[in-house]
């Protein structure tokens, strides 16, 4: 009877598992998104910033609208005729941009501050994928937060504009589009904050940049004489483009359609600059 064949010896050393194949792009993206989401929701400063933004913006809208109602009879006829209920209600947007810009910057600068960014890039060498995940999650968070704030401020403010003060409803012509414009503007500023954080790698510098671009620069330049140079440059500043999305378009702002196409150009340019900086600088 022939002798039994010896069992085939394992081709890998004992105790060492065979190397796993490369992960699919879908699995890799899902893992990066999950990791970034864990970091995002555990960041206390993010929650505090959103809470402060909601408290300040809704409170300011209610305060301003109630003040107009209380003092309506004291206003001149010309001021009453120029009154726009949504412009007054959404005046908080110009200050709210600071909260959302800081919100976006914190997504990046917090990791640079505590050194966690090195661990992030060691776990995921595809830095572009990391930036894309941060941008997507912050964009979603900013969209939800800005929508909640704008809708709450709208209903609270318009309910306080009682007769004889004019008020609007969400179903009135053009109102919903202007509300969506305000939400889009605040969401876009949050994304600009992300890219500013990538370029600056410092919370203080990123916050200063957002403050200068969206508050100081418009205050200084908008008051200049409206000559030919002004008309072809100043209305295309990111702050003025954002305001054109929700404001009643007085004071030389571009149309909402032009603003809807021009404002994303800033996002694309800053996003590309942030991507290049992330790939060519050390963590």
VENZISUL-V415186 format. One record per residue. N is the residue number from 1. SS is DSSP state (alpha for helix, beta for strand, coil for the rest). BURIAL is I if it has 24 or more other C-alpha atoms within 12 Angstrom, else O. Layout:
n=N ss=SS burial=BURIAL
n=N ss=SS burial=BURIAL
//
This chain:
n=1 ss=coil burial=O
n=2 ss=coil burial=O
n=3 ss=coil burial=O
n=4 ss=coil burial=O
n=5 ss=coil burial=O
n=6 ss=coil burial=O
n=7 ss=coil burial=O
n=8 ss=coil burial=O
n=9 ss=coil burial=O
n=10 ss=coil burial=O
n=11 ss=coil burial=O
n=12 ss=coil burial=O
n=13 ss=coil burial=O
n=14 ss=coil burial=O
n=15 ss=coil burial=O
n=16 ss=coil burial=O
n=17 ss=coil burial=O
n=18 ss=coil burial=O
n=19 ss=coil burial=O
n=20 ss=coil burial=O
n=21 ss=coil burial=O
n=22 ss=coil burial=O
n=23 ss=coil burial=O
n=24 ss=coil burial=O
n=25 ss=alpha burial=O
n=26 ss=alpha burial=O
n=27 ss=alpha burial=O
n=28 ss=alpha burial=O
n=29 ss=alpha burial=I
n=30 ss=alpha burial=O
n=31 ss=alpha burial=O
n=32 ss=alpha burial=I
n=33 ss=alpha burial=I
n=34 ss=alpha burial=O
n=35 ss=alpha burial=I
n=36 ss=alpha burial=I
n=37 ss=alpha burial=O
n=38 ss=alpha burial=O
n=39 ss=alpha burial=I
n=40 ss=alpha burial=I
n=41 ss=alpha burial=O
n=42 ss=coil burial=O
n=43 ss=coil burial=O
n=44 ss=alpha burial=O
n=45 ss=alpha burial=O
n=46 ss=alpha burial=I
n=47 ss=alpha burial=O
n=48 ss=alpha burial=O
n=49 ss=alpha burial=I
n=50 ss=alpha burial=I
n=51 ss=alpha burial=O
n=52 ss=alpha burial=I
n=53 ss=alpha burial=I
n=54 ss=alpha burial=I
n=55 ss=alpha burial=I
n=56 ss=alpha burial=I
n=57 ss=alpha burial=I
n=58 ss=alpha burial=I
n=59 ss=alpha burial=I
n=60 ss=alpha burial=I
n=61 ss=alpha burial=I
n=62 ss=alpha burial=I
n=63 ss=alpha burial=I
n=64 ss=alpha burial=I
n=65 ss=alpha burial=I
n=66 ss=alpha burial=I
n=67 ss=alpha burial=O
n=68 ss=alpha burial=I
n=69 ss=alpha burial=I
n=70 ss=alpha burial=O
n=71 ss=alpha burial=O
n=72 ss=alpha burial=O
n=73 ss=alpha burial=O
n=74 ss=alpha burial=O
n=75 ss=coil burial=O
n=76 ss=coil burial=O
n=77 ss=alpha burial=O
n=78 ss=alpha burial=O
n=79 ss=alpha burial=O
n=80 ss=alpha burial=O
n=81 ss=alpha burial=O
n=82 ss=coil burial=O
n=83 ss=coil burial=I
n=84 ss=coil burial=I
n=85 ss=alpha burial=I
n=86 ss=alpha burial=I
n=87 ss=alpha burial=I
n=88 ss=alpha burial=I
n=89 ss=alpha burial=I
n=90 ss=alpha burial=I
n=91 ss=alpha burial=I
n=92 ss=alpha burial=I
n=93 ss=alpha burial=I
n=94 ss=alpha burial=I
n=95 ss=alpha burial=I
n=96 ss=alpha burial=I
n=97 ss=alpha burial=I
n=98 ss=alpha burial=I
n=99 ss=alpha burial=I
n=100 ss=alpha burial=I
n=101 ss=alpha burial=I
n=102 ss=alpha burial=I
n=103 ss=alpha burial=I
n=104 ss=alpha burial=I
n=105 ss=alpha burial=I
n=106 ss=alpha burial=I
n=107 ss=alpha burial=I
n=108 ss=alpha burial=I
n=109 ss=alpha burial=I
n=110 ss=alpha burial=I
n=111 ss=alpha burial=I
n=112 ss=alpha burial=I
n=113 ss=alpha burial=O
n=114 ss=alpha burial=O
n=115 ss=coil burial=O
n=116 ss=alpha burial=O
n=117 ss=alpha burial=I
n=118 ss=alpha burial=O
n=119 ss=alpha burial=O
n=120 ss=alpha burial=I
n=121 ss=alpha burial=I
n=122 ss=alpha burial=O
n=123 ss=alpha burial=O
n=124 ss=coil burial=O
n=125 ss=coil burial=O
n=126 ss=coil burial=O
n=127 ss=alpha burial=I
n=128 ss=alpha burial=I
n=129 ss=alpha burial=I
n=130 ss=alpha burial=I
n=131 ss=alpha burial=I
n=132 ss=alpha burial=I
n=133 ss=alpha burial=I
n=134 ss=alpha burial=I
n=135 ss=alpha burial=I
n=136 ss=alpha burial=I
n=137 ss=alpha burial=I
n=138 ss=alpha burial=I
n=139 ss=alpha burial=I
n=140 ss=alpha burial=I
n=141 ss=alpha burial=I
n=142 ss=alpha burial=I
n=143 ss=alpha burial=I
n=144 ss=alpha burial=O
n=145 ss=alpha burial=I
n=146 ss=alpha burial=I
n=147 ss=alpha burial=I
n=148 ss=alpha burial=I
n=149 ss=alpha burial=I
n=150 ss=alpha burial=I
n=151 ss=alpha burial=I
n=152 ss=alpha burial=I
n=153 ss=alpha burial=I
n=154 ss=alpha burial=I
n=155 ss=alpha burial=I
n=156 ss=alpha burial=I
n=157 ss=alpha burial=I
n=158 ss=alpha burial=I
n=159 ss=alpha burial=I
n=160 ss=alpha burial=I
n=161 ss=coil burial=I
n=162 ss=coil burial=O
n=163 ss=coil burial=O
n=164 ss=coil burial=O
n=165 ss=coil burial=I
n=166 ss=coil burial=I
n=167 ss=coil burial=I
n=168 ss=coil burial=I
n=169 ss=coil burial=O
n=170 ss=coil burial=O
n=171 ss=coil burial=O
n=172 ss=coil burial=O
n=173 ss=coil burial=O
n=174 ss=coil burial=O
n=175 ss=alpha burial=I
n=176 ss=alpha burial=O
n=177 ss=alpha burial=O
n=178 ss=alpha burial=I
n=179 ss=alpha burial=I
n=180 ss=alpha burial=I
n=181 ss=alpha burial=I
n=182 ss=alpha burial=I
n=183 ss=alpha burial=I
n=184 ss=alpha burial=I
n=185 ss=alpha burial=I
n=186 ss=alpha burial=I
n=187 ss=alpha burial=I
n=188 ss=alpha burial=I
n=189 ss=alpha burial=I
n=190 ss=alpha burial=I
n=191 ss=alpha burial=I
n=192 ss=alpha burial=I
n=193 ss=alpha burial=I
n=194 ss=alpha burial=I
n=195 ss=alpha burial=I
n=196 ss=alpha burial=I
n=197 ss=alpha burial=I
n=198 ss=alpha burial=I
n=199 ss=alpha burial=I
n=200 ss=alpha burial=I
n=201 ss=coil burial=I
n=202 ss=coil burial=I
n=203 ss=alpha burial=I
n=204 ss=alpha burial=O
n=205 ss=alpha burial=O
n=206 ss=alpha burial=I
n=207 ss=alpha burial=I
n=208 ss=alpha burial=O
n=209 ss=alpha burial=I
n=210 ss=alpha burial=I
n=211 ss=alpha burial=I
n=212 ss=alpha burial=O
n=213 ss=alpha burial=I
n=214 ss=alpha burial=I
n=215 ss=alpha burial=I
n=216 ss=alpha burial=O
n=217 ss=alpha burial=O
n=218 ss=alpha burial=I
n=219 ss=alpha burial=O
n=220 ss=alpha burial=O
n=221 ss=alpha burial=I
n=222 ss=coil burial=I
n=223 ss=coil burial=O
n=224 ss=coil burial=O
n=225 ss=coil burial=O
n=226 ss=coil burial=O
n=227 ss=coil burial=O
n=228 ss=alpha burial=O
n=229 ss=alpha burial=O
n=230 ss=alpha burial=O
n=231 ss=alpha burial=O
n=232 ss=alpha burial=O
n=233 ss=alpha burial=O
n=234 ss=alpha burial=I
n=235 ss=alpha burial=I
n=236 ss=alpha burial=I
n=237 ss=coil burial=I
n=238 ss=alpha burial=I
n=239 ss=alpha burial=I
n=240 ss=alpha burial=I
n=241 ss=alpha burial=I
n=242 ss=alpha burial=I
n=243 ss=alpha burial=I
n=244 ss=alpha burial=I
n=245 ss=coil burial=I
n=246 ss=coil burial=I
n=247 ss=coil burial=I
n=248 ss=coil burial=I
n=249 ss=coil burial=O
n=250 ss=coil burial=O
n=251 ss=coil burial=O
n=252 ss=coil burial=I
n=253 ss=coil burial=I
n=254 ss=coil burial=I
n=255 ss=coil burial=I
n=256 ss=alpha burial=I
n=257 ss=alpha burial=O
n=258 ss=alpha burial=O
n=259 ss=alpha burial=I
n=260 ss=alpha burial=I
n=261 ss=alpha burial=O
n=262 ss=alpha burial=I
n=263 ss=alpha burial=I
n=264 ss=alpha burial=I
n=265 ss=alpha burial=O
n=266 ss=alpha burial=I
n=267 ss=alpha burial=I
n=268 ss=alpha burial=O
n=269 ss=alpha burial=O
n=270 ss=alpha burial=I
n=271 ss=alpha burial=I
n=272 ss=alpha burial=O
n=273 ss=alpha burial=I
n=274 ss=alpha burial=I
n=275 ss=alpha burial=I
n=276 ss=alpha burial=O
n=277 ss=alpha burial=O
n=278 ss=alpha burial=I
n=279 ss=alpha burial=O
n=280 ss=alpha burial=O
n=281 ss=coil burial=O
n=282 ss=coil burial=O
n=283 ss=coil burial=I
//
